[in-house]
Amino acid sequence: MRNKKIRTYLNPIKILILSLVSIIAFITLGVKSEKKSIYAGVDIQHGIVFYEEGHFGGWPANHGIWSWDNEILVGFVEAAHMDSEGLHTYDPNTANNKYARSKDGGETWTIEDAYEHGQTAWGQDNNISQEKEDIPVPLNKAVNDFTNPDFILTFLRHNNHNGPSHFYYSNNRGVKWEGPFVFPDLNTNGVATRTDYIIDGKKELNAFLTVAKSNDKEGRVVMSRTVDGGLKWEIVSWIGPEPEGFDIMPSSLRLSPDDLITVIRTRTGNGQNLLTSYLSENNGETWKKLKDPVADTGAGGSPPALMKMKNGTLALAYIYRSDYGSRVNVRFSSDNGRSWSNEIILRCGDGASRDVGYPRMVQRPDGKLVVIYYWNNAIQEGEKPYRYIASTIFDPGQWK
């Protein structure tokens, strides 16, 4: 049964007003503020998850986010800042995986070192020395129970094209990670994936993977499944045809016992960046393309952060990336992704270059959504160039 439709969405005039409101908020409060900002009845709170002078924080979507009531855990990369003619201003030789944990719904955060908690393998932007690294090994004992409420799983990769990938799991909310474990290539040209999975039972889990195309470049999306606690994996289906550009970094949900939806970061052969979406009505055996949720995600594009809210409405967070000022956005769907609201701008006008984004999102017990992403103020006069991990907290009910 379809969910009831949200009564109204913002029209373009209201969206313009909200954009101006957001700009005023930043001029008035400053980006580093962690206080609530309420303007014209719109309550949007921006905060800092991780910021350090001389350092770079980036790419939450390359890791994962999990929540338990008001406790939130999210991964990211921390490195030394280094000026660069390229997009990313960091020194890859210093990059390591970190986690941020909040016990109060994203209001305050503590930073944890992934290596100290058991993530000990070298990987993309996790530059562990040969003396300290552990080599991934095959999983030889099945995961006991995927449905354990404290269970979490993360996939990490060696490069963006053909991998390989490895994984860790935790039975205690990431306090201790088990692994690293080899993830098989599944007879593809290579698995180079981030974290996107759906748990269906104690031993059954679906993982949505990015794999190399026939030319060994990123990427295509496949749905894979294990029914024995992670010992064996099989491809259930390929999602969409092989693209000229790429389809990578899916964000997927179960809508019903038979229905699944995934939103994918897509780049066309001519360089257009957008978000595409597919629906399966037979538990992933086949997929049909839906209307694109977002037709343009700017210069470089954005991975999606898709979630189903408590009221059944889908929420989709993403970043529009621009050399002239990026923005954080959200859209809603009341019909399981078949149509989407107009774009609602949550953040803009504070001098963010296009080296931003990669969002993850959860919903708090009070109904507010927490979006985590990396951000900067580099093109705003007088601001420092450092990239940092930011949060935006808001009540989605404001736009009903």
Sequence and secondary structure as in RCSB ss.txt:
>XXXX:A:sequence
MRNKKIRTYLNPIKILILSLVSIIAFITLGVKSEKKSIYAGVDIQHGIVFYEEGHFGGWPANHGIWSWDNEILVG
FVEAAHMDSEGLHTYDPNTANNKYARSKDGGETWTIEDAYEHGQTAWGQDNNISQEKEDIPVPLNKAVNDFTNPD
FILTFLRHNNHNGPSHFYYSNNRGVKWEGPFVFPDLNTNGVATRTDYIIDGKKELNAFLTVAKSNDKEGRVVMSR
TVDGGLKWEIVSWIGPEPEGFDIMPSSLRLSPDDLITVIRTRTGNGQNLLTSYLSENNGETWKKLKDPVADTGAG
GSPPALMKMKNGTLALAYIYRSDYGSRVNVRFSSDNGRSWSNEIILRCGDGASRDVGYPRMVQRPDGKLVVIYYW
NNAIQEGEKPYRYIASTIFDPGQWK
>XXXX:A:secstr
      S    HHHHHHHHHHHHHHHHHH TT  SEEEETTEEEEEEEEE  TTEEEE GGGS EEEETTEEEEE
EEEEEB   SSS  B GGG EEEEEEESSTTSS EEEETGGGT  S BTTB   TTT    B   S  S TT TT
 EEEEEESSSSS  EEEEEESSTTSS EEEEE   TTSS B     EEE SSS EEEEEEEE TTS EEEEEEEE
ESSSSS  EEEEEES   SSEEEEEEEEE SSS EEEEEEEE TT  EEEEEEEESSTTSS EE   SBS  BSS
    EEEE TTS EEEEEEEB TT  EEEEEEESSTTSS    EEEE SS   SS EEEEEEE TTS EEEEEEE
  TTSTT     EEEEEEE GGGG 
